[in-house]
Amino acid sequence: MNNSKIWLSSPHMGGKELLYVQEAFDTNWIAPLGPNVNGFELDLEKYLDHEIHVGALSSGTAAIHLALVLLGVKENDEVICQSMTFSASANPILYQGAIPVFIDSESETWNMCPKALEDAIIDRLAKGKKPKAIIAVHLYGMPFDVDAIQFVANKYQIPVIEDSAEALGSTFKGRKCGTFGDFGILSFNGNKIITTSGGGALVTKTKELKEKGVFFATQSRDNAPHYQHSEIGYNYRMSNICAGIGRGQMEVLDKHVALRGAMNQFYKDYFAAIEGVTVFTEPNSDYKSNHWLSAIVMQPEKLNGRTREDLRLALEQQNIESRPLWKPMHLQPIFEKYPYYGKHVAESLFEDGLCLPSGSNITDIERERIKQTFDLFFNK
Ligand SMILES: *Cc1c(COP(=O)(O)O)cnc(C)c1O
């Protein structure tokens, strides 16, 4: 049997990407600007289908950083951030010399708990500091409770940065993720639902904010014949080559969402019969995940003591990649000294949760290999 590696989430080209890249070569637009960059931004604006503007950048991390810069976050300011996430949500807070304040998850969406968020805001205000921004994440493509988080943010007048890096194609009450926050951010890293090999985007509510973001992203060059600068600049714009890949990928985005959904259904069908394993699922019909990653939670007490680490090793034996859920930021050596609000929801998800192969390019034969490995492990 072919034993080639089955990845958690690997790049999946649609076929048209090379045409856009070829066009960039043919017209010599080999630069961090050009027709593909503009075209990719328009494609994204059309797809997100709301009153928003999109600036294509070199990464999702750069987009979060620029959102913080645009919100005026400075040294010693406090920024609230979901603890259960990838480190890229939180690192830009430190780039600004600001202080992250981490928030636990709720068990329904695994995302920022609105109750813990409000507790944190009340306590930070009592300590004399109003948080400058809230970074909320749609983890693994699952929308956070947009209504509840926005309610708290509005009540205390704190802007929201919506980290939609994993959630392009997800919706909440029919509206696309990435369009809710004061700023939204997207990622096109190699492992995301579509990729530009590496890239990201900043989603803004006005054209002026997009232009200001692009200004910062292109070294903050003032309007002058010589190079003139009055503000700190960054080199964060997307390459016209990468944007060409992105334009091709936009043509298959909806197909990728459907295929990842089918992968998720495969796991739901399989684990329906296994007590002690729960597949991560939308809490109700307001939520529609793009199923970027499918994940399970295991209860060792119902599985003869066997843990998610045992299953991970069994899969690894068969050259099948899986990974524990994100280790919460408040438990990370680089972030553990910062304030944290909540209980142990994120921590216990990390203890018992596992992400499974979820790519849109996984074949029937590969699914069969995954199934056989499960059959052996769960004695079916
Ligand atoms: C991937 C990711 C990012 C960062 O995106 P890059 O394009 O890799 O810089 C930010 N937040 C989350 C939740 C992510 O998964």
The ligand as a Gaussian input file, in Angstrom:
#p B3LYP/6-31G(d) Opt

LIG

0 1
 C       -2.287000      31.577000      10.208000
 C       -2.807000      32.442000      11.295000
 C       -2.379000      33.770000      11.469000
 C       -1.225000      34.386000      10.749000
 O       -1.226000      34.349000       9.403000
 P        0.148000      34.315000       8.579000
 O       -0.313000      34.638000       7.208000
 O        0.711000      32.945000       8.715000
 O        1.050000      35.365000       9.146000
 C       -3.001000      34.542000      12.438000
 N       -3.958000      34.042000      13.216000
 C       -4.383000      32.768000      13.108000
 C       -5.460000      32.296000      14.002000
 C       -3.802000      31.927000      12.157000
 O       -4.195000      30.650000      12.085000

